Structure formats: structure tokens, C-alpha cells
Amino acid sequence: MLDFSLSPEQLDLQKRARRFAKEVVLPAAWHYDEIDELPLWVLKKASDAGIMNSDIPKEYGGAGLGLVEGAIVTEEIAAACPGLATSIFDNSLGFEPIVISGNEHLKKKYLPEIAKNFKQICFATSEPMMGSDVAGLQCRAEKDGDDYILNGTKYWITNSAVADYMTIFATVDIEKKHDGICAFIVEKEWEGVRVGRHIPKLGQRTSNTAGINLTDVRVPSENMLAPPGEGFILAMKTFSRTRPIIGAFAVGAARSAMEYSIDYAKKRKTFGSKLHSYQATQFKLAEMYQRVETSRLLVLKGAWEADSGMDPTITASIGKFYATESAMQVLNDALQIFGGYGYTKMFPVEKLLRDTRLFTIYEGTSEIQRMIVAGYLLSAYEPVMPPIEDVPVLLGADQPFDADGNPSGETAWRCPLCGYVHYGEEQPEECPYCFVTGKGFKKVWPG
């Protein structure tokens, strides 16, 4: 039985996250966006309030909440500031490979520290010349006794300047592509680890983004998350679980843009009438709401699949590219409703627009999501309808059914090329339309 309602516990969590977003995140958003800085104190308050790290399993000191709860919280925080939502959620991205790995030692060593002691962890696959193409990473991992030596540079890494730990993906052999990739937990204080300057960005300016340089960094073998050949799989499993949350970022930003637009349209007068009285404005608002509601359903479906132990990969990809692209349309329409005021920094829409633009890029671009979904459709999707050549398109038949709806005995043959249907006990000598020989005709009725 389908049930789209939230549980009392989820509603309480939503209420707490909404209050945190309005009372803590919203007042900080524009100041720290202007100075291009991550306010770490907001993350600390989020941790203390149970808004951050809530998905660490209970046995390792966390609340043990699922991705559905994560999506609920993330939407609320992103509604106030998508950039701060990114940095708050980034810990979950960073430690997710630990949670789903088989390395119990690393789970016991790092997860309680993250849950109880406000330790930050970042996730590092991307490099200066590689983003969505994880198999093309260049960071090297060379075996040295019982340890590995890491050399390379990671780029576009969220929260790297404030992270205590780093989930690093590297390769033992560049030529092996997927089969050479492995993963490690690296501590920032280890010798050879350096973090670059904060990268100036169009949006998401309240979220720290920087590069990581690894020079002869010695990593104990016990800190290996995934051996060579399994790192790529670990990264993809991580993304399939975190991509619904990217969609939740977009839902939150789009919802706020819609709400601001409704408020503005009710108050703004133009040509002697309130803006909301014009059908063009009403249509924009209706389509905004449609996109927000549809996106949320897709996001929650992907999160629910992950929580239920199903493979959420396809739903997560659909949810990510639909929700993020829909959010951009909502933001563009919102700016149009606001007109010139929307284009200024004194109104909230321009910041939401700048922040939201990133969602179609990171954790796999919209193009990558389409490739994932197309690959599934062309290889694994199981259709309900029969192949085209088996479809009984009974055109021109005298009486294919008797009075009770059963086959009347008339036999139908379908041309394999143009679809012409021939009636008779035997195939025709040839198709009268495309001249294909009758031997290729297929019986389609009765089935």
C-alpha cells in the first residue's frame, strides 16, 4: 500500500530543521556569501542540533537516520542557503564510503569521532583535469611495504579547508582505468598533505571549495577503504546514495524562489493591478509549484529506495537531473517575476540562482545522469509491451473477434519492415507496400 505521508518523527525533524534554517542559516547567508567565506560556527550549531551527521549508524555514535530524513532536512536548509546546505551535507558525502565499506576498523576509528567530536571529512574524487569521469583520475597510489604512497592533486573539493579527514580516491595504474582505482582515509595533519586557497566561485560562496595536494603521503594499509579495482565501485555506490540529496538541495532552493515570487506577486502593482492578477504570472507560479512537487517526489523515491536496500541508481539519476534542471527553470521564472529588482543583490532571487546553477554540474553532470539512464534503458530495462513486430495492429480486418471477444479465427500476419498486416491462412507472397518477401511476415493474431 502506498503512503505519501511523513511519520510523526519525520514531521518533528522537518519542524526542527525548518526552525534552524530560518533562525540560524538565513540570517548568516547573505553576509557570508558577500565575503565568500564558510561560517564554520553554523556547521557546529547544525551538529549540536542533530541536523548534521544524523545518518551515521547508531552503533558508531550517530542517530542512524536514513536518506529520507536526510532529504527532508536538506530541503529545509537549502531553502535558506543552498551553499551552507552543501557544506552541512558534505560530511555525509565524506563518510558514506566508510559506512558502506567493509572496513570495520575504519568505521570504529573515524565514525564516532565525526559523530561526537565535530570532526569534518571531505570526499575527493575530482581533479584539475577530471570531474565526472572518475575512471580518468590521475592521483597515484604506489605500494610501499605495508603502506601506500599517494601523489597527486584533487580539485573542487568541498570543505577541504576545514576537513580533518579526507576520503581520497587514487589509482595504482592509470592505464587500468576503473580496475586500478582504490580509496583511502587520509588525515589532513599527515606529512605531505596541503590544501589550496578557497576557489572563488559564481555561487555557493558560503561553502568552502579548494584543492588538495598530496606529495609522498604515506597511508597505512589499514586506512584503505577499497583495494584496487573496488574503488570505482565504492565511488559509484556512494553517488547513488548521495545524489537524491543533491535533488533535495534543488527542491529547497526552488521552493524558496516560488514562495518569494508568490509574496512579491501579491504585493507588486503594475498597470494598475496586482501582479498576481495577470494570467501570465499565474501560469508561472503554477508551473513553479508543479516542478517543486514533482521534484520532491522523485527525490524522496530515490531516498526511499536506498533506505529500503534497493539499488537507487536510476531513480537517483532521474531525480538529480530533473530536480536540478527544474530548479533552474523555477529560478529563471522567479527572476522574471521580480523584474529588475530580482537582478539586484538586495533581493534573494539572484543568490538562489547563483547557488542553484552548480547542482546540474557536481556529483555527475546532467549529461552524465542522462547517460546512466539511457544505458539502463538500452540494456537492462524490461519492457511490458511486446516487440514492435509482435504488436497485433488489427487494421482492415473483417471480424477478428466473436461476440464474446474471443479470436474469430481470422489469422493476421505482420510485415517485418513497414508494418502492413495481411489476413489469411498463409503469409502473402510479398508485401504490397514495401515488397518484402512474405516469408518474413510474422503471425501476430491469434496470439
C-alpha positions as CSV (number, residue, x, y, z in Angstrom):
1,M,0.0,0.0,0.0
2,L,1.4,3.4,-1.0
3,D,1.6,6.1,1.8
4,F,3.0,9.5,0.9
5,S,2.6,10.9,4.4
6,L,5.6,11.6,6.7
7,S,5.8,9.9,10.1
8,P,5.3,11.9,13.3
9,E,9.1,11.6,13.9
10,Q,9.8,12.9,10.4
11,L,7.4,15.8,10.8
12,D,9.2,16.7,14.0
13,L,12.5,16.5,12.3
14,Q,11.2,18.7,9.5
15,K,10.0,21.2,12.0
16,R,13.3,21.4,13.8
17,A,15.2,21.7,10.6
18,R,12.9,24.4,9.3
19,R,13.4,26.4,12.5
20,F,17.1,26.0,12.3
21,A,17.1,27.1,8.7
22,K,15.1,30.3,9.5
23,E,16.8,31.2,12.8
24,V,20.4,30.3,12.1
25,V,21.1,29.8,8.4
26,L,19.0,32.5,6.8
27,P,20.5,35.4,8.8
28,A,24.0,34.3,8.0
29,A,23.6,33.6,4.3
30,W,24.0,36.9,2.6
31,H,26.8,38.2,4.8
32,Y,29.0,35.2,4.3
33,D,28.1,35.0,0.6
34,E,29.3,38.6,0.3
35,I,32.6,37.9,2.0
36,D,33.0,34.5,0.3
37,E,33.5,32.5,3.5
38,L,32.2,29.4,5.1
39,P,30.9,30.2,8.7
40,L,32.1,27.1,10.5
41,W,30.1,28.1,13.5
42,V,26.9,27.3,11.5
43,L,28.1,23.8,10.9
44,K,28.9,23.4,14.6
45,K,25.4,24.6,15.5
46,A,24.0,22.1,13.0
47,S,26.0,19.3,14.5
48,D,24.8,20.2,18.0
49,A,21.2,20.4,16.9
50,G,21.3,17.0,15.2
51,I,20.9,18.5,11.8
52,M,24.3,17.3,10.6
53,N,25.8,13.7,10.7
54,S,22.3,12.3,11.5
55,D,22.9,9.4,9.1
56,I,25.8,7.8,11.0
57,P,24.7,4.4,12.2
58,K,23.8,4.2,15.9
59,E,26.4,1.6,16.7
60,Y,29.1,4.2,15.8
61,G,27.6,7.0,17.8
62,G,25.1,8.5,15.3
63,A,21.4,8.9,15.2
64,G,21.0,6.2,12.5
65,L,18.6,8.2,10.4
66,G,18.0,7.3,6.7
67,L,18.3,9.2,3.4
68,V,14.6,10.1,3.5
69,E,15.2,12.0,6.7
70,G,18.4,13.5,5.1
71,A,16.4,14.7,2.2
72,I,13.8,16.3,4.5
73,V,16.4,18.2,6.4
74,T,18.4,19.2,3.4
75,E,15.4,20.7,1.6
76,E,14.8,23.0,4.6
77,I,18.4,24.1,4.9
78,A,18.8,24.7,1.2
79,A,15.6,26.8,1.2
80,A,17.6,29.2,3.4
81,C,21.0,28.9,1.8
82,P,22.0,26.2,-0.8
83,G,25.7,26.9,-0.1
84,L,25.5,26.2,3.6
85,A,23.3,23.2,2.9
86,T,26.1,21.9,0.7
87,S,28.7,22.2,3.4
88,I,26.5,20.8,6.1
89,F,25.7,17.8,4.0
90,D,29.3,17.3,2.8
91,N,30.2,15.3,5.9
92,S,27.6,12.7,4.9
93,L,29.2,12.5,1.4
94,G,32.6,12.2,3.0
95,F,31.8,9.4,5.5
96,E,29.3,7.5,3.3
97,P,32.2,5.4,1.7
98,I,33.2,4.4,5.2
99,V,29.6,3.4,6.2
100,I,29.1,1.2,3.1
101,S,32.7,-0.2,3.0
102,G,33.6,-3.5,4.7
103,N,36.4,-2.0,6.7
104,E,35.1,-2.3,10.3
105,H,38.4,-0.9,11.7
106,L,37.8,2.4,9.9
107,K,34.2,2.6,11.0
108,K,35.1,2.2,14.6
109,K,38.0,4.6,14.3
110,Y,36.5,7.5,12.4
111,L,32.7,7.5,12.6
112,P,32.5,8.1,16.4
113,E,34.9,11.0,16.1
114,I,32.8,12.6,13.4
115,A,29.6,11.9,15.3
116,K,30.7,13.1,18.7
117,N,33.7,15.5,18.3
118,F,32.7,17.7,15.4
119,K,35.3,16.3,13.1
120,Q,34.9,17.2,9.4
121,I,35.5,14.8,6.5
122,C,35.6,15.6,2.7
123,F,35.2,13.5,-0.4
124,A,37.8,13.7,-3.1
125,T,37.5,12.1,-6.5
126,S,37.6,15.2,-8.8
127,E,40.9,16.6,-10.1
128,P,42.0,19.6,-12.1
129,M,41.5,17.7,-15.4
130,M,38.8,15.2,-14.3
131,G,35.4,15.6,-12.8
132,S,32.5,13.3,-13.7
133,D,34.9,10.9,-15.5
134,V,36.0,9.2,-12.3
135,A,37.8,6.4,-14.2
136,G,40.2,9.1,-15.6
137,L,41.7,10.2,-12.3
138,Q,45.4,10.6,-12.2
139,C,46.2,10.6,-8.5
140,R,48.7,7.8,-7.9
141,A,48.8,5.2,-5.1
142,E,52.1,3.2,-5.0
143,K,52.5,0.2,-2.8
144,D,55.5,0.5,-0.4
145,G,55.7,-2.4,2.1
146,D,52.5,-2.4,4.1
147,D,51.7,1.2,3.2
148,Y,50.7,3.2,0.1
149,I,52.3,6.4,-1.1
150,L,49.9,8.9,-2.6
151,N,50.9,11.6,-5.1
152,G,48.6,13.9,-7.0
153,T,46.1,16.8,-6.8
154,K,42.4,16.8,-6.0
155,Y,40.3,19.8,-7.0
156,W,36.8,21.2,-6.4
157,I,36.8,19.5,-3.0
158,T,34.0,20.9,-0.8
159,N,35.0,21.6,2.8
160,S,38.7,20.6,2.2
161,A,40.0,23.6,4.1
162,V,38.1,22.7,7.3
163,A,38.2,18.9,6.9
164,D,40.1,16.8,9.5
165,Y,39.8,13.7,7.4
166,M,39.7,13.1,3.6
167,T,38.2,10.2,1.6
168,I,40.8,10.0,-1.2
169,F,40.3,8.1,-4.5
170,A,43.5,7.2,-6.3
171,T,44.8,4.6,-8.8
172,V,47.6,2.1,-8.8
173,D,47.8,2.2,-12.6
174,I,46.4,4.9,-14.8
175,E,46.2,2.6,-17.8
176,K,43.8,0.2,-15.9
177,K,41.1,2.9,-15.6
178,H,38.3,1.5,-13.4
179,D,40.3,-1.5,-12.4
180,G,43.1,0.5,-10.9
181,I,41.1,2.7,-8.6
182,C,41.3,2.3,-4.8
183,A,40.3,4.5,-1.9
184,F,41.8,5.6,1.4
185,I,41.1,7.7,4.5
186,V,43.8,10.4,4.8
187,E,44.2,12.7,7.8
188,K,44.9,16.3,7.0
189,E,47.8,16.6,9.5
190,W,49.8,13.8,7.8
191,E,53.0,14.9,6.2
192,G,52.7,15.8,2.6
193,V,49.0,16.9,2.7
194,R,48.4,20.5,1.6
195,V,45.1,22.4,1.0
196,G,45.0,25.2,-1.6
197,R,43.3,28.6,-1.4
198,H,39.5,28.8,-1.4
199,I,38.4,28.8,-5.1
200,P,36.4,31.9,-6.0
201,K,33.0,30.9,-7.5
202,L,29.9,32.3,-9.0
203,G,27.7,30.9,-6.3
204,Q,27.9,28.6,-3.4
205,R,30.2,31.1,-1.8
206,T,29.2,30.2,1.7
207,S,30.6,26.7,1.0
208,N,34.4,26.2,1.1
209,T,35.9,24.7,-2.1
210,A,39.6,24.1,-2.5
211,G,42.2,21.8,-4.0
212,I,44.2,19.1,-2.1
213,N,47.8,18.4,-3.0
214,L,49.3,15.0,-1.9
215,T,53.1,14.8,-2.0
216,D,54.6,11.4,-1.0
217,V,51.8,11.0,1.6
218,R,52.3,7.7,3.4
219,V,49.0,5.9,4.2
220,P,48.9,2.8,6.4
221,S,47.2,-0.1,4.6
222,E,44.7,-0.3,7.5
223,N,43.4,3.0,6.1
224,M,42.5,1.5,2.8
225,L,38.7,1.8,2.2
226,A,38.7,-0.1,-1.1
227,P,41.5,-2.1,-2.7
228,P,42.5,-1.6,-6.4
229,G,39.6,-2.5,-8.6
230,E,37.0,-1.8,-6.0
231,G,37.4,1.9,-5.5
232,F,35.4,2.9,-8.6
233,I,32.5,0.7,-7.4
234,L,32.7,2.3,-4.0
235,A,32.5,5.8,-5.5
236,M,29.5,4.8,-7.7
237,K,27.7,3.3,-4.8
238,T,28.3,6.4,-2.8
239,F,27.0,8.6,-5.5
240,S,23.8,6.5,-6.0
241,R,23.1,7.2,-2.3
242,T,24.0,10.8,-2.2
243,R,22.5,12.0,-5.5
244,P,19.0,12.2,-4.1
245,I,20.3,14.8,-1.6
246,I,21.5,16.9,-4.5
247,G,18.0,16.8,-5.7
248,A,16.8,17.9,-2.3
249,F,19.2,20.9,-2.5
250,A,17.4,21.9,-5.7
251,V,13.9,21.4,-4.2
252,G,14.7,23.7,-1.3
253,A,16.1,26.4,-3.5
254,A,13.2,26.2,-5.9
255,R,10.6,26.2,-3.2
256,S,12.0,29.4,-1.7
257,A,12.1,31.1,-5.1
258,M,8.5,30.1,-5.6
259,E,7.5,31.4,-2.2
260,Y,9.3,34.7,-2.7
261,S,7.6,35.0,-6.1
262,I,4.2,34.5,-4.6
263,D,4.8,37.1,-1.9
264,Y,6.1,39.6,-4.5
265,A,3.3,39.0,-7.0
266,K,0.7,39.6,-4.3
267,K,2.3,43.0,-3.3
268,R,3.6,44.4,-6.6
269,K,1.3,46.6,-8.7
270,T,1.8,47.1,-12.4
271,F,-0.5,48.8,-14.9
272,G,-2.9,49.5,-12.0
273,S,-3.3,45.9,-10.9
274,K,-1.5,43.4,-8.6
275,L,1.0,41.3,-10.5
276,H,-0.7,38.1,-9.4
277,S,-3.9,39.0,-11.2
278,Y,-2.3,38.5,-14.6
279,Q,-2.6,35.1,-16.2
280,A,1.0,35.1,-17.3
281,T,2.1,35.4,-13.7
282,Q,-0.4,32.8,-12.5
283,F,0.9,30.3,-15.1
284,K,4.5,30.8,-14.0
285,L,3.6,30.3,-10.3
286,A,1.5,27.1,-11.2
287,E,4.4,25.7,-13.1
288,M,6.9,26.5,-10.3
289,Y,4.7,24.6,-7.9
290,Q,4.4,21.7,-10.3
291,R,8.1,21.4,-10.6
292,V,8.8,21.7,-6.9
293,E,6.2,19.0,-6.1
294,T,7.3,16.6,-8.9
295,S,11.0,17.0,-8.0
296,R,10.3,16.3,-4.3
297,L,8.5,13.1,-5.1
298,L,11.4,11.9,-7.3
299,V,13.9,12.8,-4.6
300,L,12.0,11.0,-1.9
301,K,11.6,7.9,-4.1
302,G,15.3,7.7,-4.6
303,A,16.0,8.1,-0.9
304,W,13.3,5.6,0.0
305,E,14.8,3.0,-2.4
306,A,18.2,3.4,-0.8
307,D,16.8,3.1,2.7
308,S,14.9,0.0,1.7
309,G,18.0,-1.7,0.5
310,M,17.2,-1.4,-3.2
311,D,19.5,-0.1,-5.8
312,P,18.6,3.6,-6.2
313,T,21.0,4.4,-9.0
314,I,18.4,5.0,-11.8
315,T,15.9,6.9,-9.7
316,A,18.7,8.9,-8.1
317,S,20.0,9.9,-11.5
318,I,16.5,10.8,-12.8
319,G,15.8,12.7,-9.6
320,K,19.1,14.6,-9.8
321,F,18.8,15.9,-13.3
322,Y,15.1,16.5,-13.2
323,A,15.1,18.4,-9.9
324,T,18.2,20.4,-10.6
325,E,17.1,21.5,-14.1
326,S,13.6,22.2,-12.9
327,A,15.0,24.4,-10.1
328,M,16.9,26.4,-12.7
329,Q,13.7,27.0,-14.6
330,V,11.9,28.0,-11.4
331,L,14.7,30.4,-10.6
332,N,14.6,31.9,-14.1
333,D,10.9,32.4,-13.9
334,A,11.2,33.9,-10.4
335,L,13.7,36.4,-11.6
336,Q,11.4,37.3,-14.4
337,I,8.5,37.9,-12.0
338,F,10.8,40.2,-9.9
339,G,12.0,42.0,-13.0
340,G,14.8,44.5,-12.3
341,Y,14.6,44.0,-8.6
342,G,15.3,40.3,-9.0
343,Y,18.5,41.2,-10.7
344,T,19.8,43.1,-7.7
345,K,21.7,41.8,-4.7
346,M,19.1,43.5,-2.4
347,F,16.6,40.7,-3.2
348,P,17.1,37.0,-2.6
349,V,16.5,35.6,-6.1
350,E,19.9,36.4,-7.6
351,K,21.8,34.5,-4.8
352,L,19.5,31.5,-5.1
353,L,20.0,31.5,-8.9
354,R,23.8,31.6,-8.5
355,D,23.8,28.9,-5.9
356,T,21.5,26.6,-7.8
357,R,23.4,26.7,-11.0
358,L,26.0,24.3,-9.6
359,F,23.6,21.5,-8.9
360,T,23.5,20.4,-12.6
361,I,27.3,20.1,-12.5
362,Y,28.6,18.5,-9.4
363,E,28.3,14.8,-8.4
364,G,27.9,14.0,-12.1
365,T,26.6,16.5,-14.6
366,S,23.1,16.3,-16.1
367,E,24.7,14.8,-19.2
368,I,26.2,12.0,-17.1
369,Q,22.9,11.3,-15.5
370,R,21.3,11.0,-18.9
371,M,24.0,8.6,-20.0
372,I,23.3,6.5,-16.9
373,V,19.6,6.4,-17.5
374,A,20.0,5.8,-21.3
375,G,22.4,3.0,-20.6
376,Y,19.8,1.3,-18.3
377,L,17.0,1.8,-20.8
378,L,19.0,0.2,-23.6
379,S,20.4,-2.7,-21.7
380,A,18.6,-3.6,-18.5
381,Y,15.1,-2.1,-18.7
382,E,12.4,-4.8,-19.1
383,P,9.5,-3.6,-21.3
384,V,5.9,-4.5,-20.7
385,M,4.8,-4.2,-24.3
386,P,5.8,-6.8,-26.9
387,P,8.4,-6.1,-29.6
388,I,7.0,-4.0,-32.4
389,E,6.8,-6.9,-34.8
390,D,4.5,-8.8,-32.4
391,V,2.0,-6.0,-31.9
392,P,-1.4,-7.0,-33.2
393,V,-2.3,-3.8,-35.1
394,L,-5.5,-5.3,-36.5
395,L,-6.3,-2.7,-39.2
396,G,-8.6,-3.7,-42.1
397,A,-9.8,-6.9,-40.5
398,D,-13.3,-8.2,-41.3
399,Q,-14.1,-9.6,-37.8
400,P,-11.1,-10.5,-35.7
401,F,-13.4,-11.1,-32.6
402,D,-16.5,-13.1,-32.0
403,A,-19.4,-11.9,-29.9
404,D,-17.6,-12.8,-26.6
405,G,-14.4,-11.1,-27.5
406,N,-12.5,-14.3,-28.4
407,P,-10.4,-14.6,-31.6
408,S,-12.8,-15.3,-34.5
409,G,-10.4,-17.5,-36.4
410,E,-9.1,-14.8,-38.8
411,T,-5.3,-15.0,-38.9
412,A,-3.1,-11.9,-39.2
413,W,0.4,-11.6,-40.4
414,R,2.6,-8.5,-39.9
415,C,5.2,-7.2,-42.4
416,P,8.6,-7.0,-40.5
417,L,9.6,-3.8,-42.3
418,C,6.6,-1.5,-42.9
419,G,4.1,-3.0,-40.5
420,Y,1.4,-3.9,-43.1
421,V,-1.0,-6.5,-41.8
422,H,-2.1,-9.4,-44.1
423,Y,-5.1,-11.6,-43.3
424,G,-5.3,-15.2,-44.4
425,E,-4.2,-18.7,-43.5
426,E,-0.8,-18.2,-45.1
427,Q,1.7,-15.4,-45.5
428,P,1.4,-13.3,-48.7
429,E,3.9,-13.8,-51.4
430,E,5.2,-10.3,-50.8
431,C,4.2,-7.1,-49.1
432,P,2.1,-4.9,-51.4
433,Y,3.7,-1.7,-49.9
434,C,7.4,-2.4,-49.4
435,F,7.8,-5.6,-51.5
436,V,9.4,-7.6,-48.7
437,T,9.0,-11.3,-49.3
438,G,6.1,-12.9,-47.5
439,K,8.4,-15.4,-45.8
440,G,9.4,-12.7,-43.4
441,F,5.9,-12.0,-42.3
442,K,5.2,-12.9,-38.6
443,K,1.9,-14.2,-37.2
444,V,0.5,-11.7,-34.8
445,W,-3.1,-12.9,-34.4
446,P,-4.4,-15.0,-32.8
447,G,-1.5,-14.8,-30.2
